Amino acid sequence: MVASALAAPAGWQRQDRLRAALILAGELAQGLADTEFDAPGFDDDTPLQAAALSVAVAIARLFATDCDAPALRASFEAATAGLEALPLPARVSCKTPEGYAFYAVYPESYRAAIAGQAWGARPAVIGLRSIGTSLAAVAAAETGASLTVTLRPFGEPFRRQVRVSPGLRERLAAHAGPFLLVDEGPGLSGSSLGAAADLLEGLGVAPERIVFAPSHGGDLGPQAADGHRVRWQGARRLVSTLDDLLVAEPLAGWFADLIGGDARIEDISGGLWARGEPGHLRPPIWRSQERRKFRLVTESGVYVARFAGLGRTGEAKFEQAEVLHAAGFAPRPLGLRRGFLLESWEAGVRLQIDGADRPGLLDRLAAYLAFRASRFPAAPDEGASFEQLREMAIANAAALDGEALAAAVANRLNRGGEAPLRPVRIDGRLQIWEWLRRDDGAVIKTDALDHCAGHDLIGCQDIAWDIAGAASEWRLSRGEVERLAAAVRNLSGVGVAPVAVEAFRICYAAFQAGYWAMASEGAGADEQATLNAWRDRHVTDLRLLVGGVR
């Protein structure tokens, strides 16, 4: 059962198959661990979790080699049989690790960072869920860890906590060697890694025995606690990143069969894709939230390789890219290699939506949204509920503009949830700079794959969310919003409730205001003015939408 669940699609290379299997094994271990966490509210070192991690460690050992040695294959089969022999819950909730899906975190990077390190004694490995299950397996495979467990950070996003059973506390306290804490990040606060280190120090573990394996070599973000920041700056950290992988294996080689071996590679991550734009047209960018992307210039043409996700996440986005391209809405996808999706680089100019062709552009927008509404249905649990969106809007309004605006938002959103909602894989980002008029005159969406699966609250929503987004970003009049909604309804056959559009316009403005406010917190002084202007624009929209609150 477990072995078949970890199978990868036919045609994948061996390392791709094993990486995907490792990720899935980690997701299974995470789901089982979280199921056992839920009732008592603390983590424990149970036979079920140990068995699930053993499967992941066995795959990690195979992943670290160039061939399927009989002993390693036998170890995997024994670990799988051991897990299947235990009573398994009927249902578990597995989470897609965000680092593998969005941030170009690679298990092999962690292996490279940890391999060859001197430990003195075998370490205890602690992985932080979700991604920490598979990364802990990689660390355990490399170090021969004497103890491997995972912990679930919980609580406020910037003040995470961990909680463990008395028995696990005793096991951790009894370990006399080093501890290796494994996770992606750190992000805005680094509080997950900080909480795990707090637990260890509370058990009497000296700081020099705590080693971190993060996904980057930077400092903690602006929301970090002072004590965590001090500890981090003096801690031993083991880091290897995508950039280190690309030194050993340049990106052009990943796609040599598609574009040839010689290519000039330009890193256009972190907003560098917009560096040629005039200052007054340069879009606001939250650099740390940008996907990794590269432009490849070859004799055969110009291409862009953007990170779409490892394993099945990337495969699903590649398939969606093919569907969107076939319908004429997106660039042509050429291939997927190690999580990077290669597309043709589209030459053209950004849309000017206030020209004489504005009605035609709105027709094109309606056709695009109708296509998504009819072709990309989603499950209700793939996005935030209306009540969650309402709570977000009220909280953001209060934080950005005070209780009067928050009260007005709450009052206006009392009826929004009454509309029938049908979740789809929305676009989620309809800003003008995301659109391009190609040299042949066609209008396409340049980045249309995964904003509904981002590291934020929104997720998949009724297509009314994208209509609301268009109303804000394209500065549509009330009549244009009504005509857009009617056109989407007529082209797709999907109902669009006016009350849902109105409610989502409020939620969209509150979300975007909060988004750009958070982007500004970690930005340089030269970027903050632009980011704050976009924050203020959406706060102003929010005031107008709820009745002109001052």
VOGU-3710 file (C-alpha; in Angstrom, 3 decimals, decimal comma):
1> mvasalaapa> 0,000/0,000/0,000  2,627/2,559/1,082  5,056/1,568/-1,688  2,414/1,992/-4,389  1,355/5,340/-2,942  4,922/6,576/-3,298  5,240/5,649/-6,976  6,051/8,464/-9,412  4,744/8,822/-12,985  6,350/6,688/-15,666
11> gwqrqdrlra> 9,113/8,397/-17,601  10,659/10,279/-14,691  14,408/9,962/-14,138  15,546/7,928/-11,144  16,472/10,921/-8,974  13,236/12,694/-9,823  11,274/9,586/-8,847  13,151/9,236/-5,568  12,843/12,935/-4,746  9,098/12,757/-5,333
21> alilagelaq> 8,899/9,593/-3,228  10,842/11,275/-0,424  8,503/14,258/-0,471  5,439/12,021/-0,382  6,890/9,896/2,402  7,506/13,091/4,345  3,924/14,208/3,749  2,646/10,865/5,013  4,853/11,079/8,113  3,628/14,632/8,698
31> gladtefdap> -0,012/13,600/8,366  0,386/10,724/10,801  2,294/12,875/13,295  -0,259/15,678/13,150  -3,091/13,177/13,645  -1,425/11,955/16,837  -0,693/15,546/17,900  -4,281/16,779/17,568  -5,934/15,028/20,509  -3,361/15,616/23,299
41> gfdddtplqa> -1,985/18,879/21,891  1,645/17,805/22,139  4,190/15,776/20,194  5,397/12,353/21,218  7,861/9,786/19,892  5,428/7,007/18,987  5,924/3,699/17,149  3,750/4,934/14,281  5,771/8,128/13,786  9,058/6,252/14,094
51> aalsvavaia> 7,916/3,760/11,455  6,804/6,498/9,045  10,109/8,326/9,458  11,960/5,060/8,856  10,338/4,831/5,425  11,414/8,394/4,626  14,963/7,751/5,878  15,205/4,607/3,736  14,184/6,608/0,655  16,652/9,359/1,598
61> rlfatdcdap> 19,455/6,777/1,636  18,473/5,615/-1,856  18,264/9,258/-2,982  21,829/9,856/-1,787  23,252/7,140/-4,077  23,581/6,652/-7,817  22,150/3,143/-7,848  19,638/0,953/-6,034  22,019/-1,136/-3,943  20,280/-4,357/-2,801
71> alrasfeaat> 20,857/-3,570/0,872  19,280/-0,124/0,534  16,315/-1,468/-1,405  15,831/-4,195/1,243  15,941/-1,540/3,972  13,201/0,417/2,215  11,031/-2,666/1,799  11,494/-3,619/5,447  10,606/-0,084/6,605  7,508/-0,080/4,406
81> aglealplpa> 6,405/-3,452/5,727  6,962/-2,274/9,292  4,724/0,755/8,768  1,990/-1,238/7,060  1,969/-3,736/9,933  0,842/-1,017/12,365  -2,750/0,160/12,840  -3,162/3,150/10,543  -5,791/5,874/10,858  -8,514/5,803/8,224
91> rvscktpegy> -7,737/9,374/7,176  -4,877/11,842/7,623  -4,414/15,415/6,449  -1,163/15,822/4,509  0,192/19,286/3,737  2,197/20,292/0,677  5,549/21,573/1,994  5,751/25,217/0,977  9,491/25,181/0,360  9,156/22,423/-2,235
101> afyavypesy> 6,141/24,081/-3,842  7,185/27,740/-3,895  10,666/28,550/-2,669  13,009/26,184/-4,556  14,035/24,272/-1,442  15,719/21,012/-2,468  16,352/17,932/-0,311  19,709/17,506/-2,061  20,766/20,968/-0,871  20,328/19,835/2,730
111> raaiagqawg> 22,228/16,663/1,978  25,104/18,724/0,567  25,089/21,045/3,590  25,155/18,206/6,117  27,409/15,679/4,342  30,933/15,462/5,699  30,283/17,529/8,816  32,164/16,544/11,969  29,792/15,761/14,830  31,907/14,167/17,563
121> arpaviglrs> 28,870/12,076/18,483  25,811/11,078/16,540  23,312/13,942/16,619  19,654/13,930/17,462  17,706/15,309/14,498  14,575/17,389/15,007  12,572/18,286/11,919  9,872/20,945/12,095  6,683/20,018/10,320  5,586/20,177/7,636
131> igtslaavaa> 8,706/20,150/5,449  10,870/19,038/8,369  9,693/15,428/8,092  11,440/14,759/4,780  14,348/17,077/5,574  14,859/15,309/8,914  14,973/12,039/6,979  17,726/13,459/4,762  19,651/14,628/7,838  19,229/11,279/9,584
141> aetgasltvt> 20,416/9,402/6,487  23,542/11,566/6,285  24,440/11,602/9,978  23,266/8,219/11,250  21,232/10,109/13,839  20,706/8,420/17,183  17,230/9,957/17,461  14,978/11,434/14,782  11,694/13,164/15,643  9,500/15,889/14,233
151> lrpfgepfrr> 7,712/18,694/16,054  4,701/20,796/15,094  5,134/24,535/15,787  1,784/26,150/16,584  0,311/29,419/17,811  0,649/32,981/16,555  2,637/33,140/13,292  5,465/35,230/14,736  5,438/33,601/18,179  5,345/29,892/17,496
161> qvrvspglre> 5,506/27,323/20,301  6,301/23,626/20,499  4,974/21,233/23,102  6,169/17,669/23,775  5,138/14,794/26,012  6,968/14,073/29,289  8,428/10,952/27,717  9,846/12,813/24,740  11,211/15,503/27,044  13,111/12,802/28,919
171> rlaahagpfl> 14,512/11,328/25,712  15,666/14,722/24,478  17,174/15,641/27,831  19,022/12,313/27,983  20,731/12,853/24,636  24,312/13,921/25,349  25,396/14,811/21,825  24,572/17,627/19,421  21,094/18,473/18,157  20,413/19,302/14,516
181> lvdegpglsg> 17,273/21,406/13,939  15,985/21,185/10,369  13,418/23,414/8,681  12,903/25,760/5,766  13,255/29,470/6,375  13,743/31,319/8,597  11,012/33,675/7,468  9,720/36,917/8,913  10,378/35,813/12,500  12,187/32,469/12,581
191> sslgaaadll> 9,975/31,651/15,545  9,538/27,959/14,646  13,255/27,228/14,804  13,486/29,561/17,781  10,763/27,692/19,681  12,509/24,343/19,153  15,796/25,793/20,384  13,989/27,319/23,387  12,683/23,860/24,254  16,184/22,372/24,155
201> eglgvaperi> 17,772/25,140/26,192  14,945/24,732/28,704  16,027/21,099/29,030  19,561/22,188/29,847  21,101/21,826/26,388  24,002/24,251/25,943  23,615/26,625/22,946  26,802/25,320/21,319  25,194/21,866/21,031  22,352/23,242/18,910
211> vfapshggdl> 23,042/23,294/15,160  20,615/24,712/12,589  20,021/23,548/9,010  17,913/26,308/7,378  17,160/26,926/3,699  19,187/30,145/3,392  22,104/31,861/5,023  20,376/35,129/5,897  19,334/36,633/9,198  15,991/36,297/10,924
221> gpqaadghrv> 13,218/38,517/9,577  11,962/41,798/11,063  9,426/40,096/13,359  12,033/38,009/15,221  12,222/38,069/19,016  15,401/39,694/20,347  16,560/36,540/22,110  16,086/34,444/19,004  18,025/36,959/16,919  20,978/36,935/19,312
231> rwqgarrlvs> 21,052/33,142/19,378  20,825/32,926/15,590  23,723/35,257/14,989  26,031/33,143/17,128  24,779/29,701/16,124  26,389/27,102/13,912  24,386/26,904/10,683  24,689/24,421/7,833  23,467/25,921/4,580  23,448/24,956/0,932
241> tlddllvaep> 20,980/26,459/-1,554  19,730/26,231/-5,110  22,512/28,601/-6,135  25,085/26,103/-4,857  23,382/23,352/-6,857  23,512/25,528/-9,969  27,251/26,026/-9,590  27,734/22,265/-9,822  25,028/21,743/-12,455  24,232/24,923/-14,447
251> lagwfadlig> 20,600/25,420/-15,313  21,187/25,334/-19,061  22,183/21,699/-18,752  18,820/20,837/-17,206  17,131/21,848/-20,478  19,879/20,991/-22,973  17,633/18,529/-24,817  15,104/21,314/-25,430  17,215/24,412/-26,101  20,759/23,180/-26,739
261> gdariedisg> 23,689/23,219/-24,374  24,903/26,812/-24,707  22,902/29,554/-23,042  23,460/32,902/-21,382  21,632/32,700/-18,082  20,234/35,796/-16,368  18,828/35,574/-12,856  15,596/37,598/-12,899  14,384/36,519/-9,461  13,401/38,927/-6,721
271> glwargepgh> 11,886/41,452/-9,108  14,924/41,699/-11,391  12,576/40,898/-14,292  11,272/44,469/-13,905  14,622/46,261/-13,741  14,279/47,604/-17,293  10,988/49,343/-16,568  10,952/53,142/-16,282  10,635/54,290/-12,683  7,032/55,463/-13,016
281> lrppiwrsqe> 6,003/52,102/-14,504  8,035/49,799/-12,267  5,680/47,537/-10,330  5,823/47,077/-6,556  7,566/43,856/-5,580  7,769/41,840/-2,378  11,145/40,347/-3,145  11,127/37,499/-0,644  7,796/36,236/-2,009  8,981/36,080/-5,612
291> rrkfrlvtes> 9,540/32,696/-7,243  13,013/31,912/-8,522  13,203/32,535/-12,253  15,879/32,773/-14,927  16,024/34,002/-18,511  17,959/31,752/-20,895  19,236/33,303/-24,123  20,314/30,801/-26,773  20,830/30,616/-30,520  17,453/28,906/-30,798
301> gvyvarfagl> 15,570/31,598/-28,922  14,886/33,177/-25,538  13,237/31,269/-22,703  12,242/31,692/-19,082  12,616/28,966/-16,458  10,500/29,600/-13,375  10,244/27,439/-10,280  6,912/25,617/-10,348  7,439/23,051/-7,606  9,013/19,671/-7,005
311> grtgeakfeq> 7,263/16,371/-7,598  3,580/16,278/-8,380  3,168/19,986/-7,606  5,286/20,930/-10,599  3,661/18,301/-12,799  0,188/19,690/-12,073  1,300/23,230/-12,927  2,914/22,058/-16,156  -0,344/20,407/-17,187  -2,269/23,579/-16,349
321> aevlhaagfa> 0,223/25,649/-18,364  -0,391/23,402/-21,371  -4,162/23,887/-21,064  -3,872/27,679/-20,761  -1,485/27,885/-23,712  -3,698/25,707/-25,899  -6,547/28,140/-25,196  -4,341/31,083/-26,197  -4,089/32,677/-22,756  -0,501/31,927/-21,655
331> prplglrrgf> 3,034/31,318/-22,973  4,010/27,932/-24,407  5,426/25,483/-21,823  8,309/23,401/-23,177  9,369/21,179/-20,318  9,699/20,599/-16,586  13,062/19,778/-15,015  13,688/19,403/-11,285  10,793/21,683/-10,476  11,589/24,394/-13,036
341> llesweagvr> 9,093/24,978/-15,827  10,568/26,204/-19,111  8,467/28,536/-21,251  9,102/30,586/-24,345  9,984/34,181/-23,520  7,208/36,383/-24,859  8,265/39,715/-26,364  5,766/42,532/-26,112  4,613/45,548/-24,137  2,582/46,019/-21,008
351> lqidgadrpg> -1,094/46,751/-21,485  -2,405/50,294/-21,559  -5,928/49,810/-20,313  -7,137/53,401/-20,678  -6,841/53,523/-24,460  -9,420/53,218/-27,202  -9,212/49,422/-27,082  -10,338/49,219/-23,444  -13,646/47,482/-24,337  -11,738/44,831/-26,285
361> lldrlaayla> -9,345/44,274/-23,398  -12,264/43,817/-21,017  -13,712/41,255/-23,417  -10,368/39,427/-23,356  -10,320/39,544/-19,552  -13,867/38,164/-19,425  -12,930/35,287/-21,744  -9,908/34,460/-19,583  -11,855/34,457/-16,313  -14,693/32,462/-17,868
371> frasrfpaap> -12,198/29,863/-19,067  -10,746/29,471/-15,572  -14,211/29,302/-14,032  -15,273/26,484/-16,349  -12,022/24,491/-16,649  -10,369/24,622/-13,209  -12,831/23,573/-10,477  -11,488/23,211/-6,929  -12,541/21,601/-3,677  -13,959/23,764/-0,843
381> degasfeqlr> -10,988/22,990/1,413  -8,475/24,357/-1,116  -9,127/27,941/-0,072  -10,215/30,119/2,813  -13,856/30,101/3,841  -15,866/33,296/3,591  -15,762/33,603/7,376  -11,954/33,413/7,310  -11,840/36,112/4,627  -14,199/38,244/6,697
391> emaianaaal> -12,011/37,872/9,791  -8,917/38,783/7,754  -10,601/41,880/6,328  -11,704/43,101/9,766  -8,279/42,462/11,305  -6,413/44,194/8,470  -8,761/47,167/8,550  -8,207/47,574/12,282  -4,432/47,244/12,024  -4,095/49,631/9,085
401> dgealaaava> -6,749/52,257/9,761  -8,373/51,770/13,143  -11,519/50,397/14,716  -13,970/52,638/12,855  -12,995/51,135/9,518  -12,942/47,640/11,017  -16,502/48,090/12,311  -17,685/49,328/8,913  -16,052/46,355/7,194  -17,681/43,940/9,639
411> nrlnrggeap> -21,078/45,502/9,050  -20,805/45,380/5,250  -19,620/41,764/5,232  -22,482/40,420/7,314  -24,367/39,340/4,171  -21,554/38,296/1,803  -21,467/34,686/2,875  -25,092/34,173/1,870  -24,178/33,962/-1,821  -23,650/30,491/-3,324
421> lrpvridgrl> -19,920/30,089/-3,877  -18,188/27,652/-6,257  -14,422/27,429/-5,669  -12,186/27,352/-8,747  -8,464/27,725/-9,328  -8,604/31,489/-9,669  -5,783/33,521/-11,146  -5,468/35,556/-7,951  -3,205/38,235/-9,405  -4,728/40,458/-12,048
431> qiwewlrrdd> -2,376/43,423/-11,779  -1,680/45,153/-15,086  2,016/44,268/-15,081  1,039/40,589/-15,252  -0,420/41,105/-18,750  1,390/41,475/-22,056  0,459/42,490/-25,571  2,680/40,385/-27,791  4,296/41,643/-30,953  1,582/39,868/-32,948
441> gaviktdald> -1,120/41,776/-31,039  -2,339/38,889/-28,894  -2,962/39,625/-25,204  -1,702/36,971/-22,767  -1,312/36,460/-19,027  2,362/35,919/-18,299  2,120/34,321/-14,847  -1,097/32,389/-14,471  -0,296/29,140/-12,693  -0,079/29,199/-8,926
451> hcaghdligc> -1,259/32,364/-7,209  -4,263/30,414/-5,926  -1,846/28,000/-4,254  0,455/30,567/-2,710  1,788/30,947/0,794  -1,139/33,110/1,889  -4,700/32,836/3,105  -6,752/33,125/-0,069  -6,316/29,915/-2,054  -9,049/28,801/-4,437
461> qdiawdiaga> -12,194/30,932/-4,458  -15,324/31,629/-6,440  -14,512/33,391/-9,727  -16,134/36,440/-8,117  -12,760/36,928/-6,349  -11,007/37,514/-9,677  -13,781/39,844/-10,811  -13,258/41,801/-7,602  -9,493/41,780/-8,214  -9,980/43,073/-11,747
471> asewrlsrge> -12,286/45,829/-10,458  -9,458/47,043/-8,227  -6,429/46,525/-10,441  -8,024/47,655/-13,720  -9,883/50,510/-11,983  -13,246/49,418/-13,357  -16,365/51,524/-13,029  -19,448/50,005/-11,453  -20,967/49,514/-14,897  -17,807/47,782/-16,152
481> verlaaavrn> -17,808/45,453/-13,134  -21,416/44,507/-13,843  -20,686/43,923/-17,550  -17,591/41,848/-16,706  -19,556/39,662/-14,295  -22,330/39,195/-16,853  -19,848/38,275/-19,582  -18,094/35,733/-17,349  -21,479/34,239/-16,451  -22,588/34,010/-20,095
491> lsgvgvapva> -19,308/32,581/-21,418  -18,773/30,028/-18,670  -22,266/29,097/-17,613  -21,112/29,625/-14,020  -23,240/31,795/-11,785  -21,698/35,004/-10,458  -23,635/36,499/-7,542  -23,447/40,314/-7,332  -23,437/40,120/-3,528  -20,335/37,881/-3,694
501> veafricyaa> -18,533/40,338/-5,980  -19,304/43,227/-3,653  -18,171/41,295/-0,572  -15,015/40,099/-2,278  -14,133/43,624/-3,378  -13,981/44,569/0,308  -11,995/41,461/1,205  -9,655/41,970/-1,750  -8,875/45,554/-0,793  -8,201/44,543/2,815
511> fqagywamas> -5,982/41,648/1,745  -3,955/43,719/-0,690  -3,521/46,531/1,831  -2,168/44,045/4,359  0,009/42,352/1,729  1,804/45,530/0,698  2,083/46,661/4,326  3,918/43,424/5,192  6,085/43,766/2,078  7,125/47,224/3,204
521> egagadeqat> 8,238/46,025/6,646  11,172/44,064/5,271  11,980/46,283/2,297  14,839/48,687/1,761  14,318/52,410/2,117  14,344/52,860/-1,666  11,392/50,491/-2,062  9,234/51,446/0,891  7,710/54,535/-0,708  6,341/52,492/-3,618
531> lnawrdrhvt> 5,086/49,675/-1,396  3,456/52,091/1,027  1,742/53,880/-1,859  0,126/50,595/-2,913  -0,862/49,889/0,670  -2,496/53,323/0,902  -4,252/52,879/-2,435  -6,008/49,754/-1,171  -6,819/51,310/2,201  -8,475/54,180/0,329
541> dlrllvggvr> -10,419/51,703/-1,796  -11,518/49,908/1,348  -12,823/53,112/2,900  -14,817/53,937/-0,230  -16,235/50,436/-0,550  -17,657/50,452/2,977  -19,129/53,909/2,772  -16,433/56,541/2,801  -15,112/56,003/6,350  -12,547/58,674/7,157
//
